């Protein structure tokens, strides 16, 4: 029983790191431009199917595939920003919600036409990294995916806090009008931030797809988890999102042996409500994004 | 008289349907301190916004170093050295003092001078050096205003425009900051001051424009404007 729990905890933390990465994509966009990105889930699904295409059609190593997916996700995000989001920035929140939701529906629609809604699977295994403990094995793929998630999150953190572009992004998040006065082309910074947020979500999709089967609709589930994570960590705070992701993963992992899987969302969203009521600014009490 | 560095010609502007400026012309001479005074709602801030490109100029022209920059956006003007210290400081509150100063030096023009500018700014405001790792949002009003001016100086400005420097500051602190402005002027910086504190502004500046209801009420050397009975009565309560 104790060993069961240890395995659940490790399992939870590993999956949670990926939830954290996905949520960073969502929280970055919210923090910088106050847009709740409703195409977040569809983007995660796109990342999953990109992995499928890159491994089956191109024959790329699944972990190397993350590089072209990040680049492609960035370009896609910048394009979507200019076409669908930029015009409604600064208008009511409902407008940006609808704009991103429309793109979400387009992606899901096209994806369903191309791939149907049946499940796909990418064959990945790294048995040499698997860890066995008393009859329970943590698969190597889970360890690699979690490590990659943490590496990506760390790189993004480094970008935001130690580069010129990152400081410009944080400046725009903090006070867009003042950033413009500093000589920062804030329209480009918004587009780039949206691109980064989308790239990160797609990258998280790749990592998830190395672990579980997926359909074009799978993103919705992870989008909801991202919302829970973002609220746990405080809206607009990337470090908090990683922490929130790990907390959510832990809760899932630890409850999994005791309750039926269908109870997981009930537990998650009960937690969501409790956190919203008790810690409206997130578990970490500081805010990174807005004034 | 030498050529003006910044020139507003017959600027007409406003917000949506509401016209605020009815043809205002202002010339800022190099190495001088020009002040723009006027009551609340006279259109001072609107004039700055139009000059800097944060709102559209309906008609008229903005010229900087002899070039027409009317249609350039705010960030492009900042990149050329037309720098604003906005009303209400508008700092990056969640970022450190040092990061605020770094962002002040964001443009390609200012970056090579970063180290020299930083040293200069720390000489003017030693407090900022002590607190360089502290977040701007934790500062008092006076310290925030220092940081806002310092951040403007980091941009290697050709013209530094300061909107309402004294707003919300104690008289002592206001005096100190005006002292710093006098030093900056002696160092050869071109300054524009938009102020409600007429006494100090007129005492320090070379040339003054008085704005009333979106039009120029009068202009002239600051000493003359300060002695204009009309201005004294309307704005200085004398």
Interface residues (C-beta under 8 A of the other chain):
Chain A: X164 X167 X168 X170 X171 X174 X175 X177 X178 X179 X180 X181 X182 X183 X184 X185 X186 X287 X288 X289 X291
Chain B: X52 X54 X73 X74 X75 X76 X78 X79 X83 X84 X86 X90 X91 X92 X93 X94 X95 X99 X102 X103 X104 X106 X107 X110 X151 X155
